[in-house]
Amino acid sequence: MTDVAESPGRVKAFLRLVAIEHSVFALPFAYLSALVAMAVDGSGVHWVDLLLVTVAMVAGRTFAMAANRILDRRIDALNPRTRNRELVTGAVSVRTAWTGALVSLALLFLAAGLLNPLCLLLSPLAVVPLVIYPYAKRFTSFPHYVLALAQSVAPVGAWLAITGTFAGSGPAWVLGAAVGLWIGGFDIIYACQDVEVDRRIGVHSTPARFGVRVALHVSTATHVVTFALFVWFGVLAGLGWLWWIGLLLTAAAFGYQHIVVTPADLSKVNRAFFTANGFVGIALFLFAVLDLAVQARLG
C-alpha cells in the first residue's frame, strides 16, 4: 500500500523535474508545421496524426529534460540557483529519472512508428542532439546553439509526420531554424544568471566566455535572425495578413524581453521567459491557424 500511495508523489516530482509545462513553448510550432503541411496537401485536418505528434513531442522533450537533469545533477548541486532541483535534493531518484526517460523514449519511438516509416527511421537521429546538449556546456562556449539544433527538430518532424516525405518540406526547415534560434537566443539570456558560478565550476556558455553585455548582444542578433526566418516561413507557407499581425506582436514580445533584461538588471529573466516566450508560441500559432481558416485551406 505504501508504494501505491507514494507513486503519485513520485510522478508529480518527476513532472516537476522535467518542467512538463514548458512544452507550451515548442509544441505550438509542431502543430503549426503539421497544419501547414495538411493545408499544402489539401486533405484536411488529420486529428489522429496531430495526437501522435503531440505524444512524440511531449515524450521527446520529457526524455531530453530527464537526461539533461541526470547528466547535470552534479553541476546543479554546485549552483545556488539549481541546487534545489529534484535530483539534487533526492525528491526524485536517479533510477526513477532514468525510468521516466526510457519510458518517454519508448513512447517517442512508438508514436513515430505509428505515424509513418520515415518518422520511425529518423527518430533515433532526432534523439542525438537531445543527448549531446547536456555535454555541450562542458566543451564549447556556444551550447545554446546545440540546444537550438535539438529544438529545430520538432517542426521538421511534424511536417514529415503528416507527409511522410522530404519533398516540399522547405517551410518546415525554415520554421525549425526559427524555433531553434528563438529558444537558443533566450537560453543565452537565461545563462546570464549563472556567469560567476559557471566560471568558478568550469561550465561553458556565451555569457561566461564573453560577459553578460556581449552575450545579450549575441542574443539580440540571434533573435533578429529568428524574426527574419519567421517572415520567410510565412512567405513560403503562403500565409496572409493575420500571420503578419501575429509577427508584429511577436516583434513586440522580442523587444520586451530584450528591454527588461539588461547587464545591470537580470532580475526579470524569469518574467521574460514565461511571459514573452510563452506568448510568442501561442500567438503565432493562433494567428496562423486563423489565417489558414480564413483562407479555407484546412478543408
MARNULUM-693268 format. One line per 3 residues: number of its first residue (from 1); for each residue z, x, y of N, C-alpha, C. Coordinates in Angstrom, 3 decimals. Layout:
N
NUM	Z:X:Y:Z:X:Y:Z:X:Y  ...
# end
This chain:
299
1	0.000:0.825:-1.210:0.000:0.000:0.000:0.000:0.864:1.267  0.694:2.002:1.204:0.772:2.868:2.378:-0.600:3.383:2.775  -1.392:3.821:1.749:-2.728:4.339:2.040:-3.596:3.278:2.695
4	-3.486:2.013:2.188:-4.278:0.922:2.755:-3.868:0.661:4.195  -2.554:0.676:4.427:-2.052:0.413:5.775:-2.462:1.510:6.747  -2.538:2.755:6.256:-2.869:3.864:7.127:-4.366:3.992:7.391
7	-5.198:3.396:6.529:-6.647:3.555:6.653:-7.188:3.105:7.999  -6.807:1.892:8.499:-7.321:1.501:9.815:-6.965:2.492:10.910  -5.759:3.061:10.833:-5.359:4.054:11.821:-6.215:5.299:11.759
10	-6.542:5.731:10.536:-7.395:6.910:10.377:-8.796:6.641:10.897  -9.300:5.423:10.636:-10.635:5.070:11.118:-10.664:5.073:12.637  -9.646:4.469:13.257:-9.590:4.442:14.727:-9.509:5.851:15.298
13	-8.707:6.700:14.650:-8.579:8.080:15.126:-9.905:8.813:14.986  -10.633:8.560:13.887:-11.931:9.210:13.698:-12.918:8.739:14.757  -12.903:7.433:15.065:-13.813:6.905:16.090:-13.495:7.489:17.462
16	-12.203:7.733:17.722:-11.844:8.419:18.973:-12.341:9.862:18.947  -12.241:10.484:17.783:-12.685:11.872:17.636:-14.152:12.021:18.012  -14.978:11.093:17.551:-16.425:11.205:17.790:-16.864:10.459:19.046
19	-15.899:9.880:19.782:-16.206:9.155:21.033:-17.367:8.188:20.808  -17.180:7.267:19.874:-18.260:6.387:19.443:-18.858:5.598:20.599  -18.041:5.320:21.627:-18.528:4.531:22.758:-19.588:5.265:23.573
22	-19.674:6.575:23.433:-20.661:7.339:24.196:-22.073:7.184:23.636  -22.204:6.446:22.534:-23.540:6.152:22.006:-24.386:5.406:23.027  -23.715:4.764:23.996:-24.423:3.982:25.005:-25.364:4.842:25.842
25	-25.123:6.162:25.889:-25.948:6.999:26.743:-27.344:7.230:26.179  -27.458:7.449:24.887:-28.760:7.768:24.291:-29.413:6.572:23.604  -28.607:5.632:23.105:-29.156:4.512:22.333:-30.167:3.677:23.119
28	-29.933:3.362:24.405:-30.936:2.572:25.131:-32.317:3.222:25.163  -32.361:4.555:25.174:-33.660:5.232:25.218:-34.363:5.202:23.867  -33.586:5.163:22.790:-34.191:4.973:21.476:-34.810:3.587:21.396
31	-34.075:2.580:21.891:-34.623:1.223:21.926:-35.863:1.159:22.813  -35.807:1.810:23.967:-36.941:1.794:24.890:-38.183:2.379:24.233  -38.022:3.525:23.577:-39.159:4.152:22.901:-39.706:3.236:21.810
34	-38.806:2.623:21.049:-39.228:1.736:19.962:-39.978:0.520:20.509  -39.473:-0.060:21.590:-40.112:-1.258:22.140:-41.474:-0.941:22.756  -41.582:0.213:23.406:-42.897:0.599:23.947:-43.881:0.829:22.803
37	-43.405:1.438:21.712:-44.271:1.625:20.545:-44.734:0.282:19.992  -43.836:-0.695:19.962:-44.207:-2.037:19.491:-45.208:-2.684:20.444  -45.012:-2.462:21.748:-45.936:-3.026:22.727:-47.324:-2.421:22.580
40	-47.361:-1.117:22.347:-48.650:-0.441:22.143:-49.314:-0.938:20.865  -48.506:-1.113:19.831:-49.009:-1.589:18.540:-49.473:-3.038:18.621  -48.794:-3.837:19.464:-49.185:-5.228:19.659:-48.770:-6.166:18.559
43	-47.818:-5.750:17.722:-47.430:-6.582:16.581:-46.110:-7.316:16.796  -45.591:-7.286:18.023:-44.358:-7.999:18.293:-43.128:-7.161:17.994  -41.962:-7.766:18.202:-40.692:-7.074:18.009:-40.317:-7.056:16.532
46	-40.002:-5.849:16.015:-39.581:-5.695:14.624:-38.054:-5.566:14.605  -37.367:-6.674:14.401:-35.909:-6.678:14.531:-35.231:-5.835:13.458  -35.758:-5.868:12.253:-35.159:-5.064:11.173:-35.294:-3.575:11.484
49	-36.456:-3.199:11.990:-36.651:-1.792:12.359:-35.691:-1.376:13.476  -35.472:-2.265:14.451:-34.529:-1.960:15.523:-33.110:-1.787:14.979  -32.761:-2.606:13.991:-31.445:-2.464:13.366:-31.330:-1.125:12.665
52	-32.363:-0.722:11.948:-32.342:0.558:11.243:-32.338:1.736:12.230  -33.041:1.583:13.344:-32.999:2.616:14.392:-31.575:2.743:14.924  -30.895:1.618:15.097:-29.508:1.640:15.564:-28.612:2.382:14.584
55	-28.753:2.060:13.302:-27.938:2.724:12.275:-28.212:4.225:12.277  -29.491:4.597:12.318:-29.848:6.017:12.293:-29.311:6.743:13.523  -29.439:6.116:14.694:-28.977:6.746:15.935:-27.475:6.953:15.929
58	-26.735:5.882:15.645:-25.270:5.969:15.684:-24.765:6.911:14.598  -25.389:6.853:13.419:-24.977:7.742:12.334:-25.253:9.197:12.680  -26.431:9.462:13.229:-26.776:10.835:13.603:-25.857:11.380:14.675
61	-25.563:10.561:15.667:-24.670:11.007:16.728:-23.248:11.213:16.201  -22.801:10.319:15.315:-21.460:10.453:14.740:-21.351:11.741:13.933  -22.376:12.032:13.138:-22.383:13.286:12.383:-22.311:14.476:13.329
64	-23.117:14.434:14.397:-23.159:15.552:15.341:-21.809:15.769:16.003  -21.177:14.696:16.451:-19.891:14.809:17.129:-18.810:15.302:16.174  -18.807:14.770:14.947:-17.801:15.196:13.974:-17.968:16.670:13.639
67	-19.207:17.098:13.403:-19.461:18.511:13.107:-19.074:19.394:14.285  -19.383:18.931:15.493:-19.033:19.677:16.700:-17.521:19.857:16.814  -16.788:18.777:16.603:-15.327:18.849:16.696:-14.733:19.754:15.609
70	-15.297:19.687:14.414:-14.798:20.526:13.317:-15.019:21.999:13.633  -16.237:22.333:14.022:-16.584:23.727:14.270:-15.901:24.294:15.509  -15.547:23.405:16.456:-14.943:23.858:17.711:-13.432:23.684:17.760
73	-12.808:23.300:16.645:-11.393:22.931:16.728:-10.496:24.085:17.174  -10.821:25.311:16.803:-10.003:26.446:17.237:-10.215:26.747:18.717  -11.467:26.595:19.184:-11.745:26.752:20.612:-11.040:25.652:21.403
76	-11.109:24.425:20.901:-10.461:23.304:21.582:-8.957:23.518:21.722  -8.348:24.159:20.733:-6.909:24.395:20.782:-6.516:25.360:21.896  -7.453:26.167:22.361:-7.164:27.158:23.396:-7.416:26.631:24.803
79	-7.992:25.444:24.904:-8.359:24.876:26.195:-7.414:23.726:26.543  -6.688:23.812:27.671:-5.771:22.730:28.044:-6.436:21.362:28.124  -7.716:21.317:28.504:-8.405:20.033:28.621:-8.688:19.402:27.269
82	-8.827:20.216:26.220:-9.241:19.697:24.914:-8.188:19.854:23.820  -7.043:20.402:24.163:-6.058:20.679:23.107:-5.412:19.426:22.531  -5.674:18.270:23.145:-5.144:17.015:22.602:-6.159:16.269:21.737
85	-7.274:16.896:21.449:-8.253:16.258:20.576:-7.683:16.119:19.171  -8.182:15.134:18.474:-7.547:14.683:17.235:-7.441:15.756:16.154  -8.439:16.625:16.042:-8.371:17.674:15.023:-7.371:18.763:15.398
88	-7.120:18.921:16.682:-6.148:19.917:17.131:-4.723:19.405:16.918  -4.505:18.132:17.241:-3.154:17.561:17.115:-2.811:17.171:15.687  -3.833:17.039:14.838:-3.594:16.612:13.465:-3.706:15.114:13.273
91	-4.082:14.372:14.328:-4.272:12.927:14.182:-5.395:12.623:13.197  -6.361:13.536:13.107:-7.427:13.457:12.099:-7.445:14.785:11.355  -7.454:14.724:10.033:-7.502:15.958:9.244:-8.934:16.467:9.166
94	-9.076:17.745:8.887:-10.411:18.325:8.724:-11.136:17.640:7.569  -10.393:17.327:6.524:-11.001:16.646:5.374:-11.562:15.280:5.776  -10.777:14.517:6.537:-11.246:13.204:6.995:-12.472:13.351:7.885
97	-12.456:14.353:8.771:-13.589:14.571:9.665:-14.850:14.919:8.881  -14.707:15.788:7.868:-15.866:16.130:7.047:-16.351:14.923:6.268  -15.423:14.109:5.769:-15.821:12.898:5.042:-16.612:11.969:5.943
100	-16.119:11.746:7.162:-16.839:10.904:8.108:-18.195:11.471:8.470  -18.257:12.789:8.635:-19.523:13.432:8.969:-20.549:13.269:7.855  -20.111:13.474:6.620:-21.038:13.387:5.482:-21.476:11.950:5.212
103	-20.564:10.997:5.389:-20.941:9.584:5.253:-21.970:9.219:6.321  -21.750:9.691:7.536:-22.697:9.429:8.620:-24.056:10.051:8.324  -24.050:11.265:7.787:-25.304:11.928:7.441:-26.055:11.144:6.367
106	-25.325:10.649:5.386:-25.947:9.843:4.323:-26.561:8.565:4.897  -25.855:7.934:5.837:-26.386:6.723:6.471:-27.642:7.023:7.275  -27.656:8.180:7.936:-28.851:8.589:8.678:-30.044:8.712:7.740
109	-29.860:9.412:6.632:-30.961:9.594:5.680:-31.382:8.263:5.051  -30.398:7.396:4.780:-30.709:6.090:4.197:-31.549:5.253:5.161  -31.116:5.186:6.415:-31.864:4.412:7.407:-33.262:4.982:7.593
112	-33.380:6.314:7.630:-34.693:6.945:7.780:-35.600:6.595:6.609  -35.044:6.619:5.404:-35.834:6.293:4.230:-36.294:4.851:4.219  -35.451:3.950:4.709:-35.820:2.536:4.755:-36.861:2.248:5.833
115	-36.933:3.130:6.839:-37.914:2.935:7.905:-39.317:3.286:7.433  -39.531:4.532:7.038:-40.833:4.938:6.506:-40.740:6.368:5.963  -41.704:6.786:5.145:-41.648:8.122:4.536:-41.618:9.267:5.538
118	-42.325:9.116:6.667:-42.347:10.194:7.658:-40.953:10.421:8.240  -40.253:9.357:8.547:-38.890:9.488:9.089:-37.970:10.155:8.074  -38.100:9.777:6.821:-37.270:10.396:5.788:-37.579:11.882:5.663
121	-38.863:12.229:5.702:-39.273:13.626:5.581:-38.737:14.469:6.737  -38.744:13.894:7.947:-38.361:14.652:9.136:-36.861:14.608:9.437  -36.129:13.709:8.798:-34.715:13.528:9.137:-33.880:14.806:8.976
124	-34.114:15.644:7.953:-33.339:16.899:7.910:-33.622:17.808:9.102  -34.876:17.803:9.592:-35.201:18.625:10.757:-34.467:18.123:12.003  -34.275:16.806:12.092:-33.566:16.244:13.240:-32.111:16.682:13.261
127	-31.569:16.994:12.088:-30.161:17.380:11.985:-29.941:18.821:12.437  -30.962:19.663:12.302:-30.804:21.105:12.573:-30.237:21.392:13.963  -30.845:20.864:15.061:-30.271:21.174:16.386:-28.879:20.596:16.578
130	-28.553:19.528:15.851:-27.210:18.954:15.943:-26.161:19.923:15.423  -26.536:20.699:14.407:-25.607:21.667:13.824:-25.608:22.972:14.613  -26.767:23.339:15.158:-26.862:24.593:15.906:-26.070:24.525:17.209
133	-26.050:23.349:17.856:-25.436:23.240:19.180:-24.005:23.784:19.249  -23.104:23.438:18.316:-21.740:23.986:18.434:-21.693:25.510:18.406  -22.645:26.131:17.716:-22.671:27.596:17.650:-23.295:28.216:18.892
136	-24.123:27.436:19.623:-24.868:27.992:20.759:-23.941:28.581:21.811  -22.811:27.910:22.043:-21.892:28.399:23.082:-21.232:29.718:22.698  -21.488:30.180:21.494:-20.935:31.453:21.050:-21.871:32.629:21.342
139	-23.146:32.335:21.692:-24.074:33.462:21.873:-25.051:33.311:23.041  -25.094:32.153:23.705:-26.022:32.002:24.815:-25.338:31.344:26.003  -25.763:31.718:27.196:-25.244:31.098:28.411:-25.922:29.765:28.708
142	-26.828:29.352:27.830:-27.560:28.099:28.045:-27.438:27.156:26.848  -26.230:26.918:26.341:-26.078:25.994:25.212:-26.457:24.566:25.591  -26.445:24.270:26.880:-26.746:22.931:27.370:-28.180:22.521:27.012
145	-29.063:23.506:26.913:-30.443:23.179:26.587:-30.659:23.067:25.074  -29.757:23.635:24.308:-29.765:23.353:22.862:-29.333:21.907:22.652  -28.325:21.474:23.426:-27.925:20.071:23.391:-29.085:19.180:23.823
148	-29.818:19.610:24.834:-30.976:18.841:25.294:-31.993:18.657:24.177  -32.238:19.724:23.426:-33.167:19.630:22.289:-32.665:18.621:21.266  -31.370:18.681:20.974:-30.792:17.759:19.993:-30.933:16.309:20.451
151	-30.717:16.063:21.746:-30.780:14.698:22.268:-32.214:14.191:22.404  -33.161:15.090:22.539:-34.554:14.673:22.718:-35.147:14.062:21.458  -34.482:14.277:20.344:-34.999:13.794:19.057:-35.011:12.270:18.995
154	-34.035:11.619:19.630:-33.862:10.172:19.462:-35.084:9.350:19.865  -35.638:9.504:21.080:-36.806:8.694:21.427:-38.020:8.973:20.538  -38.206:10.240:20.157:-39.332:10.572:19.276:-39.126:9.928:17.912
157	-37.912:10.050:17.388:-37.618:9.450:16.093:-37.790:7.942:16.106  -37.388:7.297:17.199:-37.524:5.839:17.296:-38.991:5.420:17.303  -39.820:6.198:18.006:-41.264:5.898:18.023:-41.847:6.030:16.618
160	-41.510:7.118:15.944:-42.025:7.326:14.590:-41.484:6.273:13.629  -40.283:5.780:13.901:-39.714:4.728:13.058:-40.564:3.469:13.095  -41.166:3.192:14.245:-41.978:1.983:14.392:-43.406:2.202:13.910
163	-43.975:3.354:14.241:-45.405:3.576:13.959:-45.661:4.300:12.647  -44.734:5.150:12.231:-44.931:5.927:11.015:-45.976:7.013:11.142  -46.343:7.364:12.391:-47.370:8.382:12.600:-47.156:9.077:13.937
166	-47.639:10.324:14.027:-47.577:11.053:15.296:-48.689:10.629:16.253  -49.707:9.956:15.748:-50.841:9.554:16.577:-50.361:8.667:17.727  -50.735:9.038:18.954:-50.391:8.235:20.117:-48.943:8.320:20.551
169	-48.205:9.321:20.047:-46.771:9.391:20.324:-46.425:10.159:21.599  -47.437:10.486:22.415:-47.196:11.252:23.632:-46.092:10.705:24.518  -46.056:9.380:24.790:-44.982:8.850:25.637:-43.590:9.140:25.087
172	-43.441:9.117:23.769:-42.126:9.362:23.172:-41.671:10.797:23.393  -42.597:11.736:23.321:-42.245:13.144:23.544:-41.828:13.380:24.990  -42.520:12.718:25.916:-42.156:12.851:27.328:-40.788:12.222:27.580
175	-40.569:11.037:27.009:-39.269:10.383:27.163:-38.171:11.207:26.503  -38.472:11.788:25.340:-37.487:12.628:24.669:-37.094:13.826:25.515  -38.080:14.461:26.145:-37.787:15.597:27.021:-36.943:15.160:28.208
178	-37.261:13.990:28.771:-36.498:13.474:29.910:-35.043:13.212:29.527  -34.835:12.547:28.395:-33.473:12.220:27.948:-32.692:13.495:27.648  -33.344:14.436:26.969:-32.672:15.684:26.637:-32.237:16.446:27.876
181	-33.138:16.586:28.841:-32.803:17.323:30.059:-31.787:16.566:30.905  -31.837:15.247:30.881:-30.833:14.451:31.588:-29.431:14.776:31.066  -29.267:14.719:29.751:-27.951:14.978:29.156:-27.589:16.456:29.275
184	-28.571:17.347:29.063:-28.300:18.770:29.217:-27.885:19.128:30.632  -28.533:18.502:31.621:-28.182:18.751:33.016:-26.772:18.310:33.336  -26.377:17.175:32.763:-24.998:16.764:33.018:-24.006:17.623:32.246
187	-24.396:18.094:31.078:-23.492:18.960:30.314:-23.148:20.218:31.108  -24.093:20.691:31.918:-23.814:21.833:32.798:-22.705:21.468:33.783  -22.815:20.264:34.382:-21.771:19.805:35.302:-20.431:19.719:34.579
190	-20.444:19.151:33.392:-19.218:18.963:32.622:-18.557:20.303:32.310  -19.367:21.310:32.019:-18.836:22.632:31.668:-18.195:23.338:32.853  -18.478:22.869:34.063:-17.876:23.493:35.247:-16.359:23.360:35.240
193	-15.846:22.359:34.533:-14.402:22.158:34.466:-13.681:23.293:33.740  -14.417:24.001:32.877:-13.784:24.955:31.965:-14.144:26.410:32.251  -14.626:26.697:33.437:-15.139:28.039:33.732:-14.111:29.129:33.425
196	-12.927:29.022:33.983:-11.935:30.081:33.822:-11.481:30.212:32.378  -11.253:29.088:31.725:-10.833:29.118:30.318:-11.931:29.702:29.449  -13.177:29.262:29.672:-14.297:29.758:28.873:-14.457:31.273:29.011
199	-14.320:31.771:30.216:-14.432:33.213:30.420:-13.315:33.951:29.691  -12.139:33.371:29.691:-10.995:34.034:29.061:-11.111:34.070:27.543  -11.616:32.973:26.943:-11.647:32.906:25.479:-13.011:33.274:24.900
202	-13.991:33.573:25.776:-15.282:34.053:25.296:-16.287:32.977:24.955  -16.126:31.775:25.534:-17.102:30.707:25.337:-18.197:30.852:26.394  -19.455:30.755:25.968:-20.584:30.948:26.875:-21.059:29.607:27.444
205	-21.410:29.612:28.715:-22.011:28.456:29.373:-22.668:28.941:30.658  -23.502:28.107:31.240:-24.130:28.474:32.502:-23.099:28.648:33.624  -22.123:27.730:33.764:-21.099:27.953:34.799:-20.274:29.211:34.555
208	-19.920:29.481:33.298:-19.117:30.668:33.000:-19.889:31.950:33.317  -21.187:31.934:33.115:-22.012:33.122:33.336:-22.356:33.322:34.811  -22.725:32.229:35.498:-23.269:32.370:36.854:-22.372:31.789:37.952
211	-21.303:31.109:37.566:-20.435:30.490:38.556:-20.778:29.026:38.772  -19.821:28.298:39.325:-19.975:26.851:39.485:-21.089:26.495:40.455  -21.157:27.175:41.581:-22.155:26.827:42.598:-23.579:26.959:42.043
214	-23.874:28.085:41.405:-25.205:28.280:40.831:-25.460:27.267:39.726  -24.455:27.005:38.904:-24.604:26.055:37.803:-24.950:24.659:38.318  -24.308:24.236:39.388:-24.606:22.925:39.951:-26.031:22.869:40.485
217	-26.525:23.978:41.045:-27.926:24.021:41.487:-28.876:23.933:40.285  -28.519:24.602:39.204:-29.336:24.541:37.985:-29.360:23.108:37.448  -28.208:22.454:37.472:-28.133:21.066:37.029:-29.006:20.167:37.893
220	-28.953:20.366:39.204:-29.781:19.572:40.110:-31.262:19.766:39.804  -31.678:21.022:39.624:-33.082:21.302:39.301:-33.477:20.651:37.977  -32.575:20.691:37.016:-32.838:20.071:35.711:-33.051:18.576:35.862
223	-32.262:17.950:36.711:-32.397:16.501:36.891:-33.606:16.128:37.735  -34.070:17.028:38.579:-35.339:16.791:39.284:-36.478:16.745:38.264  -36.462:17.679:37.317:-37.477:17.680:36.255:-37.333:16.422:35.401
226	-36.095:16.038:35.121:-35.842:14.816:34.357:-36.501:13.615:35.019  -36.286:13.482:36.319:-36.848:12.342:37.043:-38.372:12.356:36.993  -38.961:13.534:37.151:-40.423:13.642:37.075:-40.927:13.210:35.698
229	-40.190:13.551:34.669:-40.587:13.152:33.308:-40.457:11.644:33.107  -39.432:11.031:33.703:-39.315:9.570:33.638:-40.522:8.915:34.325  -40.941:9.485:35.437:-42.129:8.972:36.125:-43.356:9.096:35.222
232	-43.514:10.254:34.608:-44.656:10.494:33.719:-44.637:9.526:32.541  -43.463:9.306:31.985:-43.349:8.357:30.869:-43.803:6.966:31.302  -43.365:6.526:32.479:-43.764:5.206:32.958:-45.269:5.068:33.084
235	-45.923:6.132:33.535:-47.381:6.112:33.661:-48.031:6.046:32.279  -47.579:6.895:31.362:-48.153:6.920:30.013:-47.943:5.604:29.274  -46.779:4.981:29.500:-46.453:3.743:28.791:-47.052:2.514:29.459
238	-47.666:2.700:30.623:-48.269:1.563:31.313:-47.254:0.599:31.883  -46.077:1.101:32.252:-45.041:0.236:32.815:-45.339:-0.073:34.273  -44.851:-1.225:34.726:-45.200:-1.695:36.063:-44.069:-1.604:37.067
241	-44.106:-2.492:38.059:-43.244:-2.384:39.234:-41.758:-2.488:38.906  -41.394:-3.228:37.895:-39.974:-3.333:37.552:-39.430:-1.990:37.070  -40.230:-1.262:36.327:-39.816:0.079:35.897:-39.577:0.985:37.097
244	-40.434:0.881:38.100:-40.293:1.748:39.272:-39.049:1.379:40.083  -38.677:0.100:40.082:-37.410:-0.274:40.712:-36.248:0.360:39.959  -36.308:0.304:38.618:-35.279:0.944:37.809:-35.184:2.431:38.089
247	-36.332:3.065:38.307:-36.336:4.500:38.610:-35.704:4.796:39.969  -35.925:3.922:40.944:-35.288:4.114:42.247:-33.763:4.050:42.110  -33.281:3.115:41.303:-31.837:3.021:41.065:-31.332:4.257:40.323
250	-32.163:4.755:39.429:-31.807:5.975:38.699:-31.699:7.163:39.648  -32.645:7.258:40.579:-32.598:8.334:41.573:-31.298:8.271:42.361  -30.867:7.052:42.695:-29.610:6.887:43.430:-28.424:7.336:42.573
253	-28.463:7.027:41.271:-27.374:7.434:40.382:-27.331:8.945:40.225  -28.501:9.565:40.106:-28.551:11.026:40.037:-27.982:11.631:41.318  -28.412:11.084:42.454:-27.926:11.599:43.726:-26.419:11.457:43.848
256	-25.899:10.336:43.375:-24.449:10.091:43.449:-23.667:11.162:42.700  -24.090:11.455:41.471:-23.302:12.406:40.689:-23.392:13.822:41.250  -24.508:14.137:41.900:-24.625:15.477:42.482:-23.957:15.576:43.852
259	-23.664:14.431:44.461:-22.935:14.434:45.721:-21.432:14.504:45.490  -20.942:13.716:44.508:-19.487:13.624:44.321:-18.908:14.841:43.610  -19.735:15.587:42.875:-19.252:16.789:42.185:-19.706:18.001:42.983
262	-18.750:18.753:43.506:-19.054:19.929:44.335:-18.258:21.126:43.826  -18.654:22.339:44.197:-17.883:23.511:43.775:-16.421:23.453:44.214  -16.172:22.774:45.321:-14.805:22.690:45.836:-14.013:21.546:45.239
265	-14.691:20.598:44.592:-14.014:19.421:44.052:-14.695:18.969:42.764  -14.064:19.304:41.635:-14.582:18.898:40.320:-13.809:17.709:39.754  -12.977:17.099:40.571:-12.108:16.025:40.086:-12.877:14.763:39.719
268	-14.101:14.641:40.208:-14.867:13.416:39.967:-15.902:13.580:38.854  -15.776:14.624:38.057:-16.731:14.843:36.969:-16.730:13.668:35.995  -15.563:13.201:35.601:-15.500:12.092:34.645:-16.059:10.808:35.239
271	-15.820:10.601:36.545:-16.385:9.407:37.184:-17.906:9.476:37.157  -18.452:10.631:37.435:-19.904:10.790:37.386:-20.423:10.571:35.973  -19.666:11.070:34.991:-20.081:10.952:33.595:-20.177:9.497:33.180
274	-19.103:8.737:33.357:-19.068:7.365:32.863:-19.823:6.405:33.763  -19.746:6.593:35.071:-20.377:5.651:35.991:-21.872:5.900:36.112  -22.230:7.090:36.560:-23.635:7.373:36.831:-24.466:7.417:35.556
277	-24.016:8.161:34.549:-24.830:8.318:33.347:-24.871:7.063:32.495  -23.764:6.339:32.425:-23.792:5.064:31.718:-24.755:4.096:32.375  -24.772:4.109:33.706:-25.665:3.226:34.448:-27.128:3.575:34.210
280	-27.453:4.871:34.187:-28.846:5.298:34.057:-29.481:4.741:32.785  -28.836:4.943:31.656:-29.411:4.496:30.394:-29.610:2.996:30.341  -28.588:2.256:30.729:-28.653:0.796:30.649:-29.653:0.237:31.657
283	-29.635:0.763:32.886:-30.537:0.243:33.918:-32.005:0.478:33.566  -32.331:1.697:33.146:-33.728:1.976:32.810:-34.194:1.125:31.636  -33.334:0.953:30.650:-33.702:0.123:29.503:-33.955:-1.320:29.932
286	-33.034:-1.890:30.700:-33.168:-3.293:31.105:-34.410:-3.511:31.962  -34.652:-2.625:32.917:-35.824:-2.805:33.776:-37.124:-2.609:32.990  -37.117:-1.705:32.022:-38.312:-1.514:31.194:-38.573:-2.739:30.329
289	-37.519:-3.300:29.734:-37.686:-4.495:28.905:-38.175:-5.666:29.745  -37.610:-5.829:30.932:-38.072:-6.895:31.828:-39.543:-6.695:32.182  -39.935:-5.446:32.406:-41.323:-5.159:32.751:-42.256:-5.503:31.589
292	-41.851:-5.107:30.385:-42.664:-5.434:29.205:-42.757:-6.937:28.997  -41.652:-7.641:29.287:-41.648:-9.095:29.131:-42.568:-9.754:30.166  -42.496:-9.294:31.417:-43.343:-9.842:32.470:-44.810:-9.611:32.139
295	-45.106:-8.451:31.560:-46.490:-8.148:31.166:-46.880:-8.817:29.856  -45.919:-9.490:29.233:-46.149:-10.183:27.943:-46.700:-9.226:26.893  -46.111:-8.020:26.834:-46.608:-7.009:25.898:-45.813:-6.951:24.594
298	-44.747:-7.742:24.508:-43.926:-7.703:23.287:-44.188:-8.877:22.370  -45.234:-9.588:22.627:-45.569:-10.716:21.757:-44.620:-11.864:21.975
# end
